[in-house]
């Protein structure tokens, strides 16, 4: 995702023909540009961020009783 975002930023920032040519080439040509434009990366990243927050909250609430488990083992 980071590489795709870097590529999208390069495409968005291209202001000259050489910059645009380089950015399009690095994106895999016009087909790559179209694919990247339609990929919905932002929605996927936002979904992942929400999931990561939920997992972090769950993990924060799961106190592992190391001493108790060690005594039982």
C-alpha positions in Angstrom: 0.0 0.0 0.0 2.8 2.4 0.7 4.3 1.9 -2.7 0.9 2.4 -4.3 0.4 5.6 -2.3 3.9 6.8 -3.4 2.9 6.1 -7.0 -0.4 7.9 -6.6 1.3 11.0 -5.1 3.9 11.0 -7.9 1.1 10.9 -10.5 -0.8 13.7 -8.7 2.3 15.9 -8.4 3.4 15.6 -12.0 3.3 19.0 -13.6 5.7 18.6 -16.6 5.8 16.2 -19.4 9.0 14.5 -18.1 7.5 14.1 -14.6 4.2 12.8 -16.0 6.1 10.4 -18.4 8.2 9.0 -15.5 5.2 8.7 -13.1 3.0 6.9 -15.7 5.9 4.6 -16.6 6.5 3.8 -12.9 2.7 3.1 -12.5 2.9 0.5 -15.2 1.6 2.6 -18.1 -1.9 4.0 -18.5 -3.5 0.7 -17.6 -1.6 0.9 -14.3 -2.8 4.4 -13.8 -6.4 3.5 -14.4 -6.1 0.5 -12.0 -4.6 2.6 -9.3 -7.2 5.3 -9.8 -10.0 2.8 -9.4 -8.5 0.6 -6.7 -10.3 2.2 -3.7 -7.0 2.2 -1.6 -8.2 4.9 0.7 -11.3 3.0 1.7 -9.2 -0.2 2.3 -6.7 1.8 4.4 -9.5 3.4 6.5 -11.1 -0.1 7.0 -7.7 -1.4 8.1 -7.2 1.5 10.5 -10.5 0.9 12.1 -9.8 -2.8 12.5 -6.3 -2.1 13.9 -7.9 0.3 16.5 -10.4 -2.4 17.5 -7.6 -5.0 17.8 -5.5 -2.6 19.9 -8.4 -2.0 22.2 -9.0 -5.8 22.6 -5.3 -6.4 23.2 -5.2 -3.6 25.8 -8.1 -5.3 27.7 -6.5 -8.8 27.6 -4.2 -8.8 30.7 -2.2 -12.0 30.6 -1.9 -13.6 34.1 1.7 -14.7 33.6 2.4 -15.5 37.3 -0.9 -17.5 37.6 -0.2 -19.4 34.5 3.4 -20.1 35.6 2.2 -21.4 38.9 -0.4 -23.7 37.2 2.2 -25.0 34.7 
